[in-house]
Amino acid sequence: MLRIARPSQARSSQRSLLSFVTATCLLSASVIPAVAVPTAQANQPKATQSAQISNTAQTTQSAPVAYNRFIITYTDEAKNAASTDATADQIDWSAAAGTQQATWSDALYQGITSDVQNIDELLNIKTSYVRSTALDASVVTTSAELTPAQAQQYMNALSANSKVASVSPDMRRYATVDNTSEPVKINDPKMNRMWSLTGEKGVSALEAWGTTRGKGVTVAVLDSGITAHPDLDANVLPGYDFIAESAFSNDGDGRDSDPTDAGNWTVDNQCFTGSKATASDWHGTHVAGTIAAIANNNEGIAGVAPEAKIVPVRVLGACGGFDSDITDGIIWAAGGSVRGVPANQNPAQVINMSIGSEGTCTTPYRQAIAQANKRGSIVVVAAGNNNFDASKSSPGNCEDVINVGATDKNGKRSYFSNYGSRVDVSAPGGDRRYWGGGILSTLNAGKTAPGKADYAEYQGTSMAAPHVAGIVALMKSVDPKLTYAQAKKALQSTSQGVECDQSACGSGIVNAARAVQQVRSDREAADAAAAEAARKKAEEEAARKKAAEEAARKKAEEGAKRQQAPAPKATPAPKVTPAPKARTRPSRPVTRPSYPSRPRHGHTPRYRSWYGGASANTYPSSTYPNNGYLNNGYLGFATGNHR
């Protein structure tokens, strides 16, 4: 784990005094002084959501640090509004390396400049824009170094703007090396020295190699870069140098496509007033070797996943590296887009970060880690070397990372390792108080600039994390679809106990063979379940198809039968006999002639009936005046009878 220092200007005369904590990357047998850093509080209510500054009691020595560099993140609403400005987010990347920030125009930052000016006037400082990050955050510096109280006031003032999501110090992180450590000269494989891989309290890597050696998996190492080494070169893919400012890169320029570790050597007073000159520690090369040093090449050692590939991402230089560079590196390593940086052609399935500092998980780290997980990258982080609760160390205390504590050769918690419920698992990190108790890996013999390839033992949670990263690479090789949650569960369920309370040291020492077997079994079970589901689906589909074909066949047969049989005679429709029409007689007016009274006797044909047969006669009543009938006539019918 790397030691962390607050951002400071090497040539500034005024400094605030803060306490220091134990180094987060203990690479020696003795305790190395380390700088305590202001803590960024990421999950505060809006009124207090800016980073919170804390003064930690010193443990070894005091050193002056100051706050003059900050990261401002913005709300989604502000980002959406600014995205409509097509010209605001542009930078001239043809400019000289390390000077691009001078031509940058940030629409988001321009939206809060009035608040910036107000706090500048209040504190009698001048804020200068540096650059934007991959998270569309703004990096700014102040003309004067602020005290912790002033820094808190500065962050609170900017956080009050509705467009601002958070403000945090842009911390500087770095690794120190114990230059008294004696390099181990290896002329042939010395696997007997690799207790962390082969010993009873090691990670049982060799047992896992019968199943996989990590082929096809890429691991990004966010660190100090990498040096040429015959035990590594064949496994190294193109990377990138994310150190934006040449003052700290030691390679004479800013960001570029060369991730070679130029060394993190310093001169007196370079990092802060009173700081001593240091030699280069080649930290990134050591971490990379633990992950993927080549096996069976008659050259030195072997890594946990000797057939995995390494993508070096340089984020640490002289006096360390800024969070703004590190978070950009996380996003790029996972395959995300970083403005002005070519796309990563080899997105990492695993990301190792042997870095950290005291404090809460800041917004930039939360966002960067979330993006990495979304893209399928599993992030492994060192828990820290402060010998206190790991929940206080960031980014190991961020969500969705695998946080790794350190154990020694005897399976006990390393004396320097952070502990507590936030430690997920443990892995060999060494203890050089005992002979051969360190972690042997690849290194470089140069004191400042790179020299010849070499090997050496280091100790720290910086050494524990790459053991886990290598095992995750083995697991990913077995199951490329493995998620962060699945990897964490498999590591914890297959780990072995340590002589430390499990609630304090995580689930135990990781076991590569068991974890790989668990993942393979889970993958086979998942594949079997998927195959069974596919089989049932195929059967159902076949049954539906067969039923449809049978129905079509029967229909075709019926159609054929109808075509072969003679056509039936058409049955004529029954005749409809119309109902007989009612006879109607012509309507005649009934006129009755006035006849004389019917005669009592005798006939006369003189008068015929007006109605009925032709022979009907009527008898005039006048002929028989005394017949007693009324004078209304008598109707005779066609019978021919007469009266």
C-alpha positions as CSV (number, residue, x, y, z in Angstrom):
1,M,0.0,0.0,0.0
2,L,1.3,3.4,-0.8
3,R,2.0,6.2,1.6
4,I,-0.1,9.3,1.0
5,A,0.8,12.9,1.2
6,R,-1.3,16.0,0.7
7,P,-0.8,18.2,-2.4
8,S,1.8,20.8,-1.9
9,Q,4.0,23.0,-3.9
10,A,7.7,22.2,-3.4
11,R,8.7,25.8,-3.7
12,S,6.1,27.4,-1.5
13,S,7.4,29.1,1.6
14,Q,4.3,28.9,3.8
15,R,3.1,25.6,5.1
16,S,0.5,24.4,7.6
17,L,1.5,21.8,10.1
18,L,-0.4,18.6,10.1
19,S,0.2,15.3,11.7
20,F,1.4,12.2,9.9
21,V,0.3,8.6,10.0
22,T,2.3,5.4,9.4
23,A,3.3,4.8,5.8
24,T,0.7,3.1,3.7
25,C,3.4,1.2,1.8
26,L,5.8,-0.4,4.2
27,L,8.6,-1.7,2.1
28,S,11.1,-2.3,4.9
29,A,11.4,-4.1,8.1
30,S,11.2,-0.9,10.1
31,V,8.4,1.6,10.4
32,I,8.8,4.4,7.8
33,P,7.4,7.9,8.6
34,A,4.5,8.8,6.5
35,V,2.5,12.0,5.9
36,A,-1.1,12.3,7.1
37,V,-3.5,13.7,4.6
38,P,-6.6,15.8,4.8
39,T,-9.6,13.6,4.5
40,A,-12.3,14.0,1.9
41,Q,-15.8,13.3,3.2
42,A,-17.8,12.2,0.2
43,N,-21.2,11.3,1.7
44,Q,-22.2,14.5,3.5
45,P,-25.5,16.4,3.1
46,K,-25.4,19.2,0.5
47,A,-24.7,21.8,3.1
48,T,-21.6,20.0,4.2
49,Q,-20.8,17.7,1.3
50,S,-17.4,19.1,0.7
51,A,-14.4,17.2,1.9
52,Q,-13.8,17.2,5.7
53,I,-10.4,18.0,7.0
54,S,-9.1,16.1,9.9
55,N,-5.9,16.4,12.0
56,T,-4.6,13.0,12.8
57,A,-2.3,12.6,15.8
58,Q,1.2,12.0,14.7
59,T,2.9,8.6,15.2
60,T,6.4,9.1,14.0
61,Q,7.2,12.6,12.8
62,S,5.7,15.8,11.7
63,A,6.1,17.5,8.4
64,P,4.6,20.6,6.8
65,V,1.9,20.1,4.2
66,A,-0.7,22.5,2.7
67,Y,-3.8,22.6,0.7
68,N,-3.6,24.3,-2.6
69,R,-5.1,21.8,-5.1
70,F,-8.7,20.7,-5.3
71,I,-11.1,18.5,-7.4
72,I,-14.6,20.0,-8.1
73,T,-17.3,17.5,-9.3
74,Y,-20.6,18.6,-10.8
75,T,-24.2,17.5,-10.7
76,D,-25.8,15.6,-13.6
77,E,-28.0,18.6,-14.3
78,A,-25.0,20.9,-14.6
79,K,-23.3,18.4,-16.9
80,N,-26.3,18.0,-19.1
81,A,-26.7,21.8,-19.4
82,A,-23.0,22.2,-20.2
83,S,-23.0,19.5,-22.8
84,T,-25.0,21.7,-25.1
85,D,-22.0,24.0,-25.5
86,A,-20.1,22.3,-28.4
87,T,-17.0,24.5,-28.1
88,A,-16.6,24.7,-24.3
89,D,-15.1,21.2,-23.9
90,Q,-12.2,21.5,-26.3
91,I,-8.5,21.3,-25.8
92,D,-5.6,21.7,-28.2
93,W,-3.9,18.3,-27.8
94,S,-1.4,19.3,-30.4
95,A,0.2,21.5,-27.9
96,A,3.4,20.6,-26.3
97,A,3.2,17.7,-23.8
98,G,2.4,18.8,-20.3
99,T,1.0,22.2,-21.5
100,Q,-2.4,21.2,-22.7
101,Q,-4.1,22.6,-19.6
102,A,-3.2,26.1,-20.7
103,T,-5.5,26.0,-23.7
104,W,-8.4,24.3,-21.9
105,S,-11.8,25.9,-21.5
106,D,-14.2,24.2,-19.1
107,A,-17.8,25.2,-19.4
108,L,-18.7,23.6,-16.1
109,Y,-16.0,25.6,-14.2
110,Q,-17.1,28.8,-16.0
111,G,-20.5,28.3,-14.5
112,I,-19.2,28.7,-10.9
113,T,-16.6,31.3,-11.5
114,S,-18.6,34.0,-9.6
115,D,-18.5,31.8,-6.4
116,V,-14.8,31.1,-6.9
117,Q,-14.2,34.8,-7.1
118,N,-16.1,35.4,-4.0
119,I,-14.2,32.9,-1.9
120,D,-10.9,34.1,-3.5
121,E,-11.6,37.6,-2.3
122,L,-12.6,36.4,1.2
123,L,-9.4,34.4,1.6
124,N,-7.2,36.8,-0.4
125,I,-6.1,34.1,-2.9
126,K,-6.4,33.5,-6.6
127,T,-7.8,30.2,-7.9
128,S,-6.4,29.0,-11.2
129,Y,-8.0,26.3,-13.5
130,V,-5.7,23.4,-14.3
131,R,-7.6,20.9,-16.3
132,S,-10.7,18.7,-16.6
133,T,-10.8,15.0,-15.7
134,A,-12.4,12.0,-17.3
135,L,-15.3,12.4,-14.8
136,D,-15.8,16.0,-16.1
137,A,-14.5,17.3,-12.8
138,S,-12.4,20.4,-12.6
139,V,-8.9,20.5,-11.1
140,V,-7.9,23.8,-9.6
141,T,-5.0,25.3,-7.7
142,T,-4.8,28.2,-5.3
143,S,-2.1,30.9,-5.3
144,A,-1.4,30.4,-1.7
145,E,-1.4,27.3,0.5
146,L,-4.5,27.1,2.8
147,T,-4.6,26.0,6.4
148,P,-6.9,23.1,7.1
149,A,-9.6,25.6,8.4
150,Q,-9.2,27.7,5.2
151,A,-9.4,24.7,3.0
152,Q,-12.6,23.5,4.7
153,Q,-14.0,27.0,4.3
154,Y,-13.0,27.0,0.6
155,M,-14.6,23.7,-0.1
156,N,-17.8,24.5,1.8
157,A,-18.2,27.7,-0.1
158,L,-17.9,26.1,-3.5
159,S,-20.1,23.1,-2.5
160,A,-22.9,25.5,-1.7
161,N,-23.3,26.1,-5.5
162,S,-26.2,24.1,-6.8
163,K,-24.1,23.0,-9.8
164,V,-21.4,21.5,-7.6
165,A,-21.7,17.9,-6.3
166,S,-18.6,17.7,-4.2
167,V,-15.2,19.4,-3.6
168,S,-12.2,17.4,-2.3
169,P,-8.5,18.0,-2.0
170,D,-6.5,16.6,-4.9
171,M,-4.3,14.3,-2.8
172,R,-0.8,13.3,-3.7
173,R,0.0,9.6,-3.2
174,Y,3.4,8.0,-3.3
175,A,5.4,5.0,-2.3
176,T,8.7,5.0,-0.4
177,V,11.2,2.2,-0.3
178,D,13.6,1.0,2.3
179,N,16.9,1.4,0.6
180,T,18.6,-0.8,3.2
181,S,16.9,-3.8,1.7
182,E,19.4,-6.2,0.1
183,P,18.4,-7.2,-3.5
184,V,18.2,-11.0,-3.9
185,K,20.3,-12.1,-6.8
186,I,18.5,-14.9,-8.6
187,N,20.2,-16.7,-11.6
188,D,17.6,-19.4,-11.9
189,P,14.1,-20.1,-10.6
190,K,14.1,-20.0,-6.8
191,M,10.6,-21.1,-6.1
192,N,11.7,-22.2,-2.7
193,R,12.0,-18.6,-1.8
194,M,8.4,-18.0,-3.0
195,W,6.7,-18.9,0.3
196,S,3.8,-16.6,-0.6
197,L,2.9,-18.9,-3.5
198,T,4.0,-22.3,-2.3
199,G,4.2,-22.3,1.5
200,E,1.6,-23.6,3.9
201,K,0.5,-20.1,4.6
202,G,0.8,-19.0,0.9
203,V,-2.0,-18.8,-1.7
204,S,-1.6,-22.3,-3.3
205,A,-1.0,-20.8,-6.7
206,L,0.8,-23.8,-8.1
207,E,-2.1,-26.0,-7.3
208,A,-4.3,-23.8,-9.4
209,W,-2.0,-23.9,-12.4
210,G,-3.3,-27.4,-13.2
211,T,-6.5,-25.7,-14.2
212,T,-5.4,-22.3,-15.4
213,R,-2.5,-19.9,-15.4
214,G,-4.5,-16.8,-16.3
215,K,-4.2,-16.9,-20.1
216,G,-6.5,-14.4,-21.9
217,V,-6.8,-12.1,-18.9
218,T,-5.5,-8.5,-18.7
219,V,-4.5,-6.9,-15.4
220,A,-4.0,-3.2,-15.2
221,V,-1.4,-2.1,-12.6
222,L,-2.0,1.5,-11.5
223,D,1.3,2.4,-10.0
224,S,4.7,4.0,-10.8
225,G,4.9,2.5,-14.2
226,I,7.2,-0.5,-15.2
227,T,10.8,-1.1,-16.2
228,A,12.1,-3.6,-18.7
229,H,12.6,-7.0,-17.1
230,P,13.2,-10.4,-18.7
231,D,10.8,-12.0,-16.3
232,L,8.0,-9.6,-17.3
233,D,8.6,-8.2,-20.8
234,A,6.7,-10.9,-22.7
235,N,3.6,-10.3,-20.5
236,V,3.5,-6.5,-20.8
237,L,1.0,-4.8,-23.1
238,P,1.0,-1.1,-24.1
239,G,0.0,1.2,-21.3
240,Y,-0.1,4.9,-20.6
241,D,1.5,7.6,-18.5
242,F,-1.2,9.6,-16.8
243,I,1.1,12.0,-14.9
244,A,-0.2,15.3,-16.3
245,E,2.5,17.6,-14.9
246,S,6.1,17.2,-15.9
247,A,7.3,18.6,-12.6
248,F,6.5,15.2,-11.0
249,S,7.0,12.8,-13.9
250,N,10.8,12.7,-13.9
251,D,10.6,12.0,-17.7
252,G,10.5,15.6,-18.9
253,D,6.9,15.7,-20.1
254,G,3.3,15.2,-19.2
255,R,0.9,12.5,-20.3
256,D,2.0,10.3,-23.1
257,S,1.8,6.7,-24.3
258,D,5.1,5.6,-22.6
259,P,4.3,4.1,-19.1
260,T,8.0,3.4,-18.4
261,D,8.9,4.1,-14.8
262,A,11.4,6.9,-15.0
263,G,12.0,6.6,-11.3
264,N,10.4,8.4,-8.4
265,W,13.7,9.7,-7.0
266,T,13.6,13.1,-5.4
267,V,16.0,15.8,-4.2
268,D,16.1,17.6,-0.9
269,N,13.1,19.8,-0.3
270,Q,11.4,18.7,-3.5
271,C,8.2,17.3,-2.0
272,F,8.0,19.7,0.9
273,T,10.3,21.9,2.8
274,G,12.6,19.7,4.8
275,S,12.0,16.6,2.7
276,K,15.0,14.4,2.1
277,A,16.3,13.1,-1.2
278,T,15.1,9.6,-2.0
279,A,16.1,6.9,-4.4
280,S,13.7,5.3,-6.9
281,D,11.8,2.2,-5.5
282,W,10.4,0.7,-8.8
283,H,7.2,-0.1,-6.9
284,G,5.1,-0.8,-10.0
285,T,7.6,-3.3,-11.3
286,H,7.6,-5.2,-8.0
287,V,3.8,-5.3,-8.0
288,A,3.6,-6.4,-11.6
289,G,6.0,-9.3,-11.0
290,T,3.8,-10.7,-8.2
291,I,0.9,-10.7,-10.5
292,A,2.4,-12.1,-13.8
293,A,6.1,-12.8,-13.7
294,I,6.7,-15.5,-16.3
295,A,6.9,-19.1,-15.1
296,N,9.2,-21.9,-16.3
297,N,11.5,-19.6,-18.2
298,N,14.6,-20.4,-16.1
299,E,14.5,-16.7,-15.0
300,G,14.0,-15.8,-11.4
301,I,10.5,-16.2,-10.1
302,A,6.9,-16.7,-11.2
303,G,3.8,-14.6,-10.6
304,V,0.5,-15.8,-9.4
305,A,-1.0,-15.7,-12.9
306,P,2.1,-16.2,-15.1
307,E,0.2,-16.2,-18.4
308,A,-1.9,-13.1,-17.7
309,K,-1.0,-9.8,-19.4
310,I,0.0,-6.6,-17.6
311,V,-1.2,-3.1,-18.8
312,P,1.0,-0.6,-16.9
313,V,-0.8,2.6,-16.0
314,R,1.6,5.2,-14.6
315,V,0.0,7.5,-12.0
316,L,2.8,7.8,-9.4
317,G,6.0,9.9,-10.0
318,A,8.2,12.0,-7.9
319,C,6.4,13.0,-4.7
320,G,3.6,10.7,-5.6
321,G,0.6,11.1,-7.8
322,F,-2.6,13.1,-7.7
323,D,-6.1,11.6,-7.3
324,S,-7.1,13.4,-10.5
325,D,-4.6,11.4,-12.4
326,I,-5.4,8.1,-10.6
327,T,-9.1,8.3,-11.2
328,D,-8.5,9.0,-14.9
329,G,-6.2,6.0,-14.9
330,I,-9.0,3.8,-13.4
331,I,-11.5,4.8,-16.1
332,W,-9.0,4.3,-18.9
333,A,-7.8,1.0,-17.6
334,A,-11.3,-0.4,-17.7
335,G,-11.8,0.8,-21.2
336,G,-13.5,4.1,-20.6
337,S,-12.9,7.3,-22.4
338,V,-10.4,10.0,-21.2
339,R,-10.4,13.2,-23.1
340,G,-7.2,13.6,-25.1
341,V,-6.0,10.1,-24.4
342,P,-6.1,7.3,-27.1
343,A,-8.5,4.4,-26.2
344,N,-7.1,1.5,-24.3
345,Q,-6.9,-1.3,-26.8
346,N,-6.6,-3.9,-24.0
347,P,-9.3,-3.1,-21.4
348,A,-8.4,-4.7,-18.1
349,Q,-10.6,-7.4,-16.5
350,V,-8.7,-6.8,-13.2
351,I,-7.3,-3.5,-11.8
352,N,-4.7,-3.5,-9.0
353,M,-4.3,-0.4,-6.8
354,S,-1.7,-0.7,-4.1
355,I,-2.4,2.9,-2.9
356,G,-4.4,4.5,-0.2
357,S,-4.6,7.1,2.5
358,E,-6.5,8.0,5.6
359,G,-10.0,9.4,4.9
360,T,-13.4,8.6,3.5
361,C,-14.0,7.5,-0.1
362,T,-14.2,10.6,-2.2
363,T,-16.7,11.2,-5.0
364,P,-14.1,11.0,-7.8
365,Y,-13.1,7.5,-6.6
366,R,-16.7,6.3,-6.2
367,Q,-17.5,7.4,-9.7
368,A,-14.4,6.0,-11.3
369,I,-14.8,2.6,-9.5
370,A,-18.4,2.5,-10.4
371,Q,-17.5,3.0,-14.1
372,A,-14.9,0.3,-13.9
373,N,-17.3,-2.3,-12.4
374,K,-19.9,-1.4,-15.0
375,R,-17.4,-2.3,-17.7
376,G,-16.6,-5.6,-16.0
377,S,-13.3,-4.7,-14.3
378,I,-12.8,-6.0,-10.8
379,V,-10.9,-3.6,-8.6
380,V,-8.4,-4.9,-6.0
381,V,-7.1,-2.4,-3.4
382,A,-4.5,-2.6,-0.6
383,A,-6.0,-2.0,2.9
384,G,-3.2,0.1,4.2
385,N,-0.2,-0.2,6.5
386,N,-1.3,2.1,9.4
387,N,-2.1,-0.7,11.9
388,F,-5.6,0.8,12.4
389,D,-9.2,0.1,11.3
390,A,-9.3,-0.3,7.5
391,S,-12.5,1.7,7.3
392,K,-10.4,4.8,7.8
393,S,-8.3,4.2,4.7
394,S,-9.3,5.1,1.2
395,P,-9.9,4.0,-1.5
396,G,-9.9,0.6,0.2
397,N,-13.0,1.6,2.1
398,C,-14.9,2.5,-1.1
399,E,-17.8,0.3,-2.2
400,D,-17.4,-2.4,-4.8
401,V,-13.6,-3.1,-4.4
402,I,-11.9,-6.1,-2.9
403,N,-9.9,-4.7,0.1
404,V,-6.9,-6.8,1.0
405,G,-5.0,-7.0,4.3
406,A,-1.5,-8.5,4.8
407,T,-0.3,-11.7,6.5
408,D,3.2,-12.9,7.3
409,K,5.0,-16.2,6.7
410,N,3.4,-17.7,9.8
411,G,-0.2,-16.9,8.7
412,K,-0.6,-14.1,11.2
413,R,-1.7,-10.6,10.4
414,S,1.4,-8.5,9.5
415,Y,2.1,-6.0,12.2
416,F,1.6,-3.0,10.0
417,S,-1.6,-4.2,8.2
418,N,-4.9,-2.4,8.7
419,Y,-7.6,-4.5,10.1
420,G,-11.4,-4.6,10.8
421,S,-14.6,-5.5,9.1
422,R,-13.7,-3.5,6.0
423,V,-11.0,-5.9,5.2
424,D,-12.5,-8.5,2.8
425,V,-9.6,-11.0,2.6
426,S,-6.0,-11.3,3.5
427,A,-2.9,-12.3,1.5
428,P,0.8,-12.6,2.0
429,G,2.3,-9.1,2.5
430,G,5.4,-10.2,4.4
431,D,7.3,-9.2,7.5
432,R,11.0,-8.5,6.9
433,R,11.8,-8.6,10.6
434,Y,12.3,-12.3,9.9
435,W,14.9,-13.7,7.4
436,G,13.2,-14.4,4.1
437,G,10.0,-13.0,5.4
438,G,9.5,-10.4,2.7
439,I,7.7,-10.9,-0.7
440,L,10.2,-11.6,-3.5
441,S,9.5,-10.1,-6.9
442,T,10.9,-8.3,-9.9
443,L,12.7,-5.0,-9.5
444,N,15.3,-2.7,-11.0
445,A,18.8,-2.0,-9.7
446,G,18.9,1.7,-10.6
447,K,19.1,4.3,-7.8
448,T,17.5,7.0,-9.8
449,A,17.0,6.3,-13.5
450,P,16.4,2.7,-14.6
451,G,19.3,0.3,-14.5
452,K,19.6,-3.5,-14.9
453,A,16.8,-5.9,-14.1
454,D,16.9,-7.2,-10.5
455,Y,14.8,-8.9,-7.7
456,A,14.2,-7.9,-4.1
457,E,12.0,-8.5,-1.1
458,Y,9.4,-5.9,-0.1
459,Q,6.7,-5.9,2.5
460,G,3.3,-4.2,2.8
461,T,-0.3,-4.5,1.8
462,S,1.0,-3.2,-1.5
463,M,2.4,-6.7,-1.8
464,A,-0.7,-8.5,-0.6
465,A,-3.1,-6.9,-3.1
466,P,-1.3,-8.2,-6.2
467,H,-1.6,-11.7,-4.9
468,V,-5.3,-11.3,-4.9
469,A,-5.3,-9.5,-8.2
470,G,-3.4,-12.5,-9.7
471,I,-5.9,-15.0,-8.3
472,V,-8.8,-12.9,-9.7
473,A,-7.1,-13.2,-13.0
474,L,-7.0,-17.0,-12.7
475,M,-10.7,-16.9,-11.8
476,K,-11.5,-14.6,-14.8
477,S,-9.7,-17.0,-17.1
478,V,-12.0,-19.8,-16.0
479,D,-15.1,-17.6,-16.1
480,P,-14.7,-14.4,-18.2
481,K,-18.2,-13.4,-17.1
482,L,-17.2,-13.3,-13.4
483,T,-18.5,-10.2,-11.7
484,Y,-17.1,-8.3,-8.7
485,A,-19.8,-9.8,-6.4
486,Q,-19.1,-13.3,-7.6
487,A,-15.3,-13.0,-7.3
488,K,-15.6,-11.6,-3.8
489,K,-17.9,-14.4,-2.7
490,A,-15.7,-17.1,-4.1
491,L,-12.5,-15.6,-2.5
492,Q,-14.2,-15.3,0.9
493,S,-15.9,-18.7,0.8
494,T,-12.6,-20.6,-0.1
495,S,-10.1,-18.7,2.1
496,Q,-8.3,-20.3,5.0
497,G,-8.1,-18.9,8.5
498,V,-5.5,-16.6,10.0
499,E,-4.4,-16.2,13.5
500,C,-6.5,-13.2,13.8
501,D,-10.2,-12.6,14.6
502,Q,-12.1,-13.0,11.3
503,S,-14.0,-9.9,11.9
504,A,-10.7,-8.0,12.1
505,C,-8.8,-9.7,9.3
506,G,-11.4,-10.6,6.8
507,S,-12.4,-14.1,5.8
508,G,-8.7,-15.3,5.9
509,I,-5.8,-16.0,3.5
510,V,-7.0,-16.4,-0.1
511,N,-6.5,-19.8,-1.7
512,A,-6.0,-19.8,-5.4
513,A,-6.7,-23.5,-6.0
514,R,-10.0,-23.5,-4.0
515,A,-11.2,-20.2,-5.5
516,V,-10.5,-21.4,-9.1
517,Q,-12.2,-24.7,-8.4
518,Q,-15.2,-22.9,-6.9
519,V,-15.5,-20.6,-9.9
520,R,-15.2,-23.5,-12.3
521,S,-17.8,-25.4,-10.5
522,D,-20.1,-22.5,-10.4
523,R,-19.5,-21.9,-14.1
524,E,-20.1,-25.5,-14.9
525,A,-23.3,-25.5,-12.9
526,A,-24.4,-22.3,-14.6
527,D,-23.5,-23.7,-18.0
528,A,-25.4,-26.9,-17.2
529,A,-28.4,-25.0,-16.0
530,A,-28.3,-22.9,-19.1
531,A,-27.8,-26.0,-21.3
532,E,-30.8,-27.6,-19.6
533,A,-32.9,-24.5,-20.0
534,A,-31.8,-24.4,-23.7
535,R,-32.7,-28.1,-24.1
536,K,-36.1,-27.7,-22.6
537,K,-36.7,-24.6,-24.7
538,A,-35.6,-26.5,-27.8
539,E,-37.8,-29.4,-26.9
540,E,-40.8,-27.1,-26.4
541,E,-40.0,-25.4,-29.6
542,A,-39.7,-28.8,-31.4
543,A,-43.0,-29.9,-29.9
544,R,-44.7,-26.7,-31.1
545,K,-43.2,-27.2,-34.5
546,K,-44.2,-30.8,-34.6
547,A,-47.8,-29.9,-33.6
548,A,-47.9,-27.2,-36.2
549,E,-46.5,-29.6,-38.9
550,E,-49.1,-32.2,-37.9
551,A,-51.9,-29.7,-38.1
552,A,-50.7,-28.6,-41.5
553,R,-50.4,-32.2,-42.6
554,K,-54.0,-33.0,-41.6
555,K,-55.2,-29.9,-43.3
556,A,-53.4,-30.8,-46.5
557,E,-54.8,-34.3,-46.4
558,E,-58.3,-33.0,-46.0
559,G,-57.8,-30.7,-48.9
560,A,-56.5,-33.5,-51.0
561,K,-59.5,-35.7,-50.3
562,R,-61.8,-32.9,-51.2
563,Q,-60.1,-32.5,-54.5
564,Q,-60.3,-36.2,-55.4
565,A,-64.0,-36.8,-54.5
566,P,-66.6,-36.0,-57.2
567,A,-68.2,-32.8,-56.6
568,P,-71.6,-33.3,-55.0
569,K,-74.7,-32.2,-56.9
570,A,-75.9,-29.0,-55.9
571,T,-79.1,-29.4,-54.0
572,P,-81.5,-26.9,-55.5
573,A,-83.0,-24.7,-53.1
574,P,-86.6,-25.7,-52.2
575,K,-89.2,-23.8,-54.1
576,V,-91.0,-21.4,-52.1
577,T,-94.7,-21.6,-52.7
578,P,-96.1,-18.3,-52.4
579,A,-99.0,-18.0,-50.1
580,P,-102.2,-17.9,-52.0
581,K,-103.5,-14.4,-52.5
582,A,-106.7,-13.7,-50.8
583,R,-109.4,-13.2,-53.4
584,T,-110.7,-9.8,-53.4
585,R,-113.9,-8.8,-54.9
586,P,-114.3,-5.6,-56.5
587,S,-115.9,-3.2,-54.3
588,R,-119.2,-2.2,-55.6
589,P,-121.5,0.2,-54.1
590,V,-124.5,-1.5,-52.8
591,T,-127.5,0.0,-54.3
592,R,-130.8,-1.5,-53.6
593,P,-133.6,-0.7,-55.8
594,S,-136.8,0.0,-54.3
595,Y,-139.1,-2.9,-55.1
596,P,-142.7,-3.3,-54.3
597,S,-143.7,-5.7,-51.6
598,R,-143.2,-9.3,-52.5
599,P,-146.4,-10.9,-53.8
600,R,-147.8,-13.6,-51.6
601,H,-148.2,-16.0,-54.4
602,G,-147.4,-16.4,-58.1
603,H,-144.2,-15.9,-60.0
604,T,-143.2,-13.4,-62.4
605,P,-139.9,-13.3,-64.4
606,R,-140.3,-9.7,-65.0
607,Y,-137.8,-8.7,-62.4
608,R,-134.3,-10.3,-62.0
609,S,-132.2,-10.2,-58.9
610,W,-129.4,-7.5,-58.9
611,Y,-127.3,-10.0,-57.1
612,G,-126.7,-13.7,-57.7
613,G,-127.8,-16.1,-60.4
614,A,-129.4,-15.2,-63.7
615,S,-132.7,-16.8,-62.9
616,A,-133.2,-15.2,-59.6
617,N,-136.3,-13.1,-59.7
618,T,-137.7,-10.7,-57.4
619,Y,-141.3,-10.1,-56.9
620,P,-142.5,-6.6,-56.7
621,S,-144.3,-6.0,-53.6
622,S,-146.6,-3.7,-55.4
623,T,-148.2,-6.8,-57.0
624,Y,-149.1,-8.1,-53.5
625,P,-150.1,-5.2,-51.5
626,N,-151.4,-7.3,-48.7
627,N,-148.5,-9.7,-48.1
628,G,-147.4,-8.2,-44.9
629,Y,-143.7,-7.7,-46.0
630,L,-141.9,-4.5,-45.8
631,N,-141.2,-2.9,-49.0
632,N,-137.5,-3.9,-49.0
633,G,-137.3,-6.5,-51.7
634,Y,-136.2,-10.1,-51.5
635,L,-132.8,-11.4,-52.7
636,G,-132.9,-14.5,-54.8
637,F,-129.7,-16.6,-55.4
638,A,-128.4,-18.5,-58.3
639,T,-130.4,-21.6,-57.5
640,G,-133.0,-20.6,-60.0
641,N,-135.7,-21.0,-57.4
642,H,-138.3,-18.4,-57.4
643,R,-141.1,-17.6,-55.1
